[in-house]
Amino acid sequence: MSRIDFDAVEALTFDCYGTLIDWESGILHALEALLDRAPAKLERERLLEQYGLFESAAEEGRFRSYRDVLRDVARMFGEAYSIEIDGPEATAFAESVGSWPVFPDSSHALQALATKYRLAIVSNVDDDLFAASAAQLGVTFDVVVTAQQVGSYKPARGHFDEVLERLGLPREKVLHCAQSLYHDIGPASALGFQSVWVNRRAGKAGGGATPPADATPDLEVPDLASLASAAGL
């Protein structure tokens, strides 16, 4: 049973990729193009797990744009599968983010939720890459906080501090909604936010493209339509 009083909430903050955008399908499609010369068989779940590990490694240390992170991820995949990845191929992989598909329920559910709540994005991405995804979603967000703006990547707290400041709300009035326990639910809960785990991988083994993590959300739903229903919409 939900521990959330949805009537006491004034704003919903969302991770984008994995929660609103089907990043696993997008990642796999981009990887199949990148690794089409691979001598080894490509196993989908293994590719997703490798992506999660490579991305986290590439985000360590000095902050760099998400494009640069993904270029490094592309090269890491090349090394893992014995393929020389050139600059244009790495760049094409990074640019694929803007074309990753929207989950079928995302736009309609966000439109419904916007009738009751302010909506915000907190995403590990560059501004223009998110803009391409936002155009697909077809929803106007009240606040958008990206990694490019705060100079760090979740699970660091920069996104969460910034979104609170821009919303001008106490954290008890904000509900964070996300698919990743590692990037979102864990740090949000540690910072005192209520959280909803949008478990898009329900019924699948492993963590997919996100590193494993232990975190306890206030509510678990399988998709955004279920979140809107839980909010009475």
Secondary structure, 3 states (H helix, E strand, C coil): CCCCCHHHCCEEEECCECCCECHHHHHHHHHHHHCCCCCCCCCHHHHHHHHHHHHHHHCCCCCCCHHHHHHHHHHHHHHHCCCCCCHHHHHHHHHHHHHCCECCCHHHHHHHHCCCCEEEEEECCCHHHHHHHHHHHCCCCCEEEEHHHHCCCCCCCHHHHHHHHHHCCCHHHEEEEECCHHHHHHHHHHCCCEEEEECCCCCCCCCCCCCCCCCCCCEEECCHHHHHHHCCC
